Amino acid sequence: MRAVVVVESYFGNASQVAETIATTLRERGASVEVHDAASAPPRLEADLILICAPTHNLSLPSASSRAQAVQRGAPQPAEPGVQEWLDEVTALTGRVVAIGTTAGSRFTGSAAKAIVKRVARKGIRAERGPEFVVNATAGPLRTGEIERARDWALSVVAGSSGQK
Ligand SMILES: Cc1cc2nc3c(=O)[nH]c(=O)nc-3n(C[C@H](O)[C@H](O)[C@H](O)COP(=O)(O)O)c2cc1C
């Protein structure tokens, strides 16, 4: 299996999820590239294209929410993020799955949902994958979330076995 992961992260939690999934897929024999959204190419082709971002203001990070993240202690982030990258995307060929991180209370909004909608504007279908919960704005991820990311990656490999 060939997989490409595109990730945006301010406090490192979405990156930790993305790296856990990438490592798990590699352990199972996949070849995996991980790109920061700021430098991801506009055309991607792979068996699995995973897009991972934190939820900001109920949706995907924007220029203003990035500034708010920096005010809340994030290191100065690389811009642009997933939202701006998706606006420049010309082709995503393969199974596209959106995943996100959230603060996990009841009305959090969802970066993953926003990714699915944004990808649809390009006429591309993305599946809404899992959301991983952080304990606070800067993290860490809630206990068990890394294991859940690993299990999810294993389920993807299991589901794709038998396919090319
Ligand atoms: C400006 C800003 C707005 C946020 N808005 C939301 C929100 O609407 N819903 C939510 O669940 N979490 C929200 N959060 C918390 C983020 O989801 C959390 O910081 C992120 O998932 C951590 O991932 P990261 O370490 O990869 O940046 C917000 C965080 C920031 C900095």
PDBQT file of the ligand as one rigid body, heavy atoms in Angstrom, charges set to zero:
ROOT
HETATM    1  C1  LIG A 201      -7.847  29.391  17.969  1.00  0.00    +0.000 C 
HETATM    2  C2  LIG A 201      -8.316  28.051  18.416  1.00  0.00    +0.000 A 
HETATM    3  C3  LIG A 201      -9.644  27.705  18.262  1.00  0.00    +0.000 A 
HETATM    4  C4  LIG A 201     -10.090  26.444  18.679  1.00  0.00    +0.000 A 
HETATM    5  N1  LIG A 201     -11.393  26.091  18.460  1.00  0.00    +0.000 NA
HETATM    6  C5  LIG A 201     -11.796  24.829  18.756  1.00  0.00    +0.000 A 
HETATM    7  C6  LIG A 201     -13.116  24.403  18.443  1.00  0.00    +0.000 A 
HETATM    8  O1  LIG A 201     -13.942  25.125  17.899  1.00  0.00    +0.000 OA
HETATM    9  N2  LIG A 201     -13.460  23.130  18.758  1.00  0.00    +0.000 N 
HETATM   10  C7  LIG A 201     -12.578  22.257  19.344  1.00  0.00    +0.000 A 
HETATM   11  O2  LIG A 201     -12.932  21.115  19.579  1.00  0.00    +0.000 OA
HETATM   12  N3  LIG A 201     -11.319  22.647  19.655  1.00  0.00    +0.000 NA
HETATM   13  C8  LIG A 201     -10.919  23.905  19.382  1.00  0.00    +0.000 A 
HETATM   14  N4  LIG A 201      -9.644  24.288  19.670  1.00  0.00    +0.000 N 
HETATM   15  C9  LIG A 201      -8.734  23.313  20.296  1.00  0.00    +0.000 C 
HETATM   16  C10 LIG A 201      -7.979  22.582  19.190  1.00  0.00    +0.000 C 
HETATM   17  O3  LIG A 201      -8.803  21.615  18.612  1.00  0.00    +0.000 OA
HETATM   18  C11 LIG A 201      -6.711  21.952  19.760  1.00  0.00    +0.000 C 
HETATM   19  O4  LIG A 201      -5.832  23.005  20.092  1.00  0.00    +0.000 OA
HETATM   20  C12 LIG A 201      -6.100  21.060  18.683  1.00  0.00    +0.000 C 
HETATM   21  O5  LIG A 201      -6.928  19.960  18.417  1.00  0.00    +0.000 OA
HETATM   22  C13 LIG A 201      -4.735  20.582  19.113  1.00  0.00    +0.000 C 
HETATM   23  O6  LIG A 201      -4.122  20.037  17.952  1.00  0.00    +0.000 OA
HETATM   24  P1  LIG A 201      -2.689  20.529  17.490  1.00  0.00    +0.000 P 
HETATM   25  O7  LIG A 201      -1.777  20.293  18.664  1.00  0.00    +0.000 OA
HETATM   26  O8  LIG A 201      -2.334  19.628  16.370  1.00  0.00    +0.000 OA
HETATM   27  O9  LIG A 201      -2.745  21.948  17.083  1.00  0.00    +0.000 OA
HETATM   28  C14 LIG A 201      -9.181  25.535  19.279  1.00  0.00    +0.000 A 
HETATM   29  C15 LIG A 201      -7.845  25.903  19.439  1.00  0.00    +0.000 A 
HETATM   30  C16 LIG A 201      -7.402  27.144  19.014  1.00  0.00    +0.000 A 
HETATM   31  C17 LIG A 201      -5.949  27.496  19.176  1.00  0.00    +0.000 C 
ENDROOT
TORSDOF 0
